[in-house]
Every structure is written in structure tokens, then in C-alpha cells.
Amino acid sequence: MNVGSTRLAGETNRRLTPALPKHALVPPAQLHQQKQPWHRREHGDTPARPHQLTAMYDPSQEPPEVTVLVLGDADVGKSTFISRLSLGIQPYSDDSLPPYALPVLRDYDQPFTFNVSLYARPYSLAFYDTASPTSYTLLCPDFIILCYDISQRATLRSIRDKWLPLVNKHFNYDEALPVMVLGLKRDLRQEWTDAEKGADGKGRGESVMPQEGLGLASEGLCDRYAECSALTGELCKQVLEDVARTAAKTTTEKGAKSDGMECVVM
């Protein structure tokens, strides 16, 4: 099952066109921007719909900013994923920059801000990656990404037992906040051995299979499921396209929250 990004809800058929929207993720000259950390978004704003936004866009205005909160257990690869974003959406191909030489991001430089052009409109994505509850509970994010390590089954259970309840308690009070479940370290996935499967074939190995992550996201009423390897760049382009597309939709009146639970694989 080749999963790049899976939508957990049917929206409209226009979302199913074969050609993905062309956009570029352009890292700014400096990741750190001089702004107040842990800012709160004002609720009650009702921006125009996408077609209205295109017609009314003023290049002299600052692009809309979308706050993206990345959560998950320690060492699942969150920082490496954001570091991959700093290189742009192109997969790793430059021999002069081996995968293990991804840029090192510093916590005090948060938010890590990236400029995105989607449908010829600019957006600013501000990523927060913090393990401190006293920090992330002060945020009012527009989009949440829950990360787990594909090679460590316990980190997927942690999404179900810890992170989803936390999101529902602190952030998703109106059930309008889009949530993505993201499997990281895809390059470390190993097929289950016969011993792990057991005589009845119902056993499971340590690695999480795509259908398991997708099933948890569906049960948790999340809006997206995706997998990638930030280290090698595998499927990062597809994941980042869906992240940018979902983030951009949060700036519209309808928002990015999906309806229903129909699964559509990109």
C-alpha cells in the first residue's frame, strides 16, 4: 500500500483530479521571524471563500499566516520532518547534502516559518514543535499534525491514548480544527516475520503498516493520514502538498475540516 497522503473524508470531486496543484515551498532567508511567540488567533473572523480571495487579493498585504502545531512522542522525527521542509518540497537528490546532514533547527527559533505559493496565492505557514505542555497549550493553532514513528508501534498507541484526547480537550472545542495523522520514519518499516504473525497469522510486528495508521486516524475522526521519510525525502513532496493545501483552506470561511469518513487515496 503506497500511501503518500490519504484524505479521510470526501469533499468534492474537484479534489480528485490527477494533477496535483503546483506550489512551491520556499524557505525564507531566516527561519526565525521577529514576532510574538505563542500568538493566539482571533476567533470569529470570516474570511472570503477561495474564489473571492483570488479576486480580492492585494499584493501589498501580508500573506495570511496559518499556525501549524506538530505533536507526538519524543524522538518520533518531528524536528527532522520540519527540517526537511526547510530544504523545500523537492526529494533528496543532491549528493553534496546527504540525508543525515539536514539543517539543525533550534527550539528558540520557533515558529519555523515557510512561505508557500498555492493557486498563485502566497501563504505563510508557521510551524511549532514543542514538547512542553505549558507552551503548546497556550497556542491557538489552525491545523494540528499528530506524528508517530512507523518503526515503533507504541508511538501510534500514544496518539490514540494521549495526543488525540489532548487535542480534543485543549484545541478542538468546536470540532472545526483539521487534524492530520502523520507516520514518520517510513524508511525504517520492516515486513512482519512469520514468527511475529504467529500460527494464526493474526500477530503483529513492531512496525506499523499503512492500514493500521489509516484505521486509527479514521477511528479518531481525523481529516488526513499521511506517511513519509523525512530522512530520505520519500513521499515528502506529496505530504507537504497536502499540508499546504489543508493549511490554506483554514483561511477560508468553510475551513479545512472534512465531513464524513469516506477515504480517498491521493
C-alpha positions, 0 to 999 in steps of 0.5 A: 500500500503506497500511501503518500497522503490519504484524505479521510473524508470526501469533499468534492470531486474537484479534489480528485483530479490527477494533477496535483496543484503546483506550489512551491515551498520556499524557505525564507532567508531566516527561519526565525521571524521577529514576532510574538511567540505563542500568538493566539488567533482571533476567533470569529473572523470570516474570511472570503471563500477561495474564489473571492480571495483570488479576486480580492487579493492585494499584493501589498498585504501580508500573506495570511499566516496559518499556525501549524502545531506538530505533536507526538512522542519524543524522538518520533522525527518531528524536528527532522520532518520540519527540517526537511521542509526547510530544504523545500518540497523537492526529494533528496537528490543532491549528493553534496547534502546527504540525508543525515546532514539536514539543517539543525533547527533550534527550539528558540527559533520557533515558529519555523516559518515557510512561505508557500505559493498555492493557486498563485496565492502566497501563504505563510505557514508557521510551524511549532514543535514543542514538547512542553505542555505549558507552551503548546497549550497556550497556542491557538493553532489552525491545523494540528499534525499528530506524528508517530514513528512507523518503526515503533508501534507504541508511538501510534498507541500514544496518539490514540491514548494521549495526543488525540484526547489532548487535542480534543480537550485543549484545541478542538472545542468546536470540532472545526480544527483539521487534524492530520495523522502523520507516520514518520520514519517510513524508511525504517518499516520492516515486513512482519516475520512469520514468527511475529504473525504467529500460527494464526497469522493474526500477530503483529510486528513492531512496525506499523503498516499503512492500514493500521495508521489509516484505521486509527486516524479514521477511528479518531475522526481525523481529516488526513493520514499521511506517511513519509521519510523525512530522512530520505525525502520519500513521499515528502513532496506529496505530504507537504502538498497536502499540508499546504493545501489543508493549511490554506483552506483554514483561511477560508470561511468553510475551513479545512475540516472534512465531513464524513469518513469516506477515504480517498487515496491521493 
